[in-house]
Amino acid sequence: MAETSQKILIPETFQNPGYDIASQIGLMWELIKAPLIVPLLRLGVYICLAMSLMLFMERLYMGIVIILVKLFWKKPEKRYKFEPIQDDVEMGSSNFPVVLIQIPMFNEKEVYKISIGAACGLSWPSDRLVIQVLDDSTDPVIKQMVELECQRWASKGINITYQIRENRTGYKAGALKEGLKRSYVKHCEYVAILDADFRPEPDFLRRSIPFLVHNPDIALVQARWRFVNSDECLLTRMQEMSLDYHFTVEQEVGSATHAFFGFNGTAGIWRIAAINEAGGWKDRTTVEDMDLAVRASLRGWKFVYLGELQAKSELPSTFKAFRFQQHRWSCGPANLFRKMVMEIVKNKKVKFWKKVYVIYSFFFVRKIIAHMVTFIFYCVVLPLTILVPEVHVPIWGAVYIPSIITILNSVGTPRSIHLLFYWILFENVMSLHRTKATFIGLLEAGRANEWVVTEKLGDTLKKKAESDAANKKTPFKLFKKPRFKFGDRLHLLELGFGVFLFLCGCYDFVHGKNNYFVYLFLQTFTFLICGFGYVGTIIPS
């Protein structure tokens, strides 16, 4: 009986010593494909198509609204009361509110002078301005350099204070929170936050503070970022394309329709009373800025985005720094969504449709679905359907919808329209890290609260290039010399997925009927460029 059972359960070919391992694996694949693989993969296709439709509808909604905003909506100066604060000879500077400038820093050797100099150069009465440099640096040499820079400006009559802490508890949120506790800032009504690489124009406060002064229900005025190094390499150009959509569409629409958007963490001015009412800075996630914005909005405060008010800043120009930044930007919102979704649902101070906007559009679709569908659908499910031809992906889901989404995403940076196809491929690569970080945030896993400060290089590279050009003329180069050793630039996760997509592309080239191999080979190439660390060395045209 045992022998009979054995013969029934185990095919004879498995007992044949001459039968090769590859054939055995192929047979096992055929045995499990129909009852297990096909249903699971078909379910994955349905889920991905549903997520694609959700993202498509959200992007279409945003596109329609931004057109209406540009054509028919009043500008912020017309929607809200706005009167410039005038200099008065008789009153002196007393009609200007006292403004605090907070500049958080951590080992910012290359850029610490930028934000300090920009803050000290603001066109605002010096006796109505308090500048606070919050230095959490661990390098004693850099701390001394920052302190000397503060002393240099203080000797010119600027009210600037160099502030340090004994530890980095709470990271940036902890530093900002501690700064507001100091006795010398208690008389300040508003606080402008500038990261170390930000350089606002001198009229930054004169164009933003009047919104807060004349509209007591406004808590935040957010300026747009402009990037000084967007043309440095292909990596920075790709970032500019993604962030320009965020500013041009997402923040503009949120400000115009619901008076809500996520605070960007810098280049914004807060009403200190609103910060206190919302519970102050919290370090429970790596997106303390978004955390504060959501809590303030739930208490009825309004936000204003000024697209014409711009502050120059720097994009990370190394793939390593960009990956760390994207981990924080993807993990933090997902973790915050986990912690705040029920608080938003139960809130009674905001309208029902604003709750829907914050939960569904702001958090669920943009911060979770957008990352997952890009990676799971186009880098996992679609390639797997090539190996399982029984599962079909409709052409509208594989081509038409993602094409329309991509076109809608590209409106923010028309000058880079010729790089659109490569931007799609690059975003697919980055969706791998964003999806992983999103799951870490949702599950509150080990790296959920990891905070790595984004490396900033300031004018170092620019000065080096100018120096090289002065010494000798150099011909045009498609690649610039990498700043790290080859071993430090290897990223095994990208290389592994590059190999996977290459194999799927080869199989489709030989056996497939949909010509997906064209996309797969191009996506493989992009994964390998990133995997070998060369994405930050390619110079865009």
ABEGO torsion letter per residue (X at the ends): XAAAAAAAABBAAAABAABBAAAAAAAAAAAAAAAAAAAAAAAAAAAAAAAAAAAAAAAAAAAAAAAAAAAABBBAAAABBBBBBBBBAAAEAAABBBBBBBBBBBGBAAAAAAAAAAAAABBBBAAABBBBBBBABABAAAAAAAAAAAAAAAAAGBBBBBBBBABABGEAAAAAAAAAABAAAAABABBBBBBAABBBBAAAAAAAAAAAAABAABABBBBBBBBAAAAABAAAAAAAAAAAAAAAAAAAAAAAAAGBBBBAGBGBBBBAAAAAAAGEBBAABABAAAAAAAAAAAAGBBBBBBAABBBBBBBBABAAAAAAAAAAAAAAAAAAAAAAAAAAAABAABBAAAAAAAAAAAAAAAAAAAAAAAAAAAAAAAAAAAABAABBBBAAAAAAAAAAAAAAAAAABAAAAAAAAAAAAAAAAAAAAAAAAAAAAAAGBAAAABBBBBBBAEAAAAAAAAAAAAABBBBBBABBBBABBAAAABBAAAAAAAAAAAAAAAAAAAABAAGAAAAAAAAAAAAAAAAAGAAAABBBX
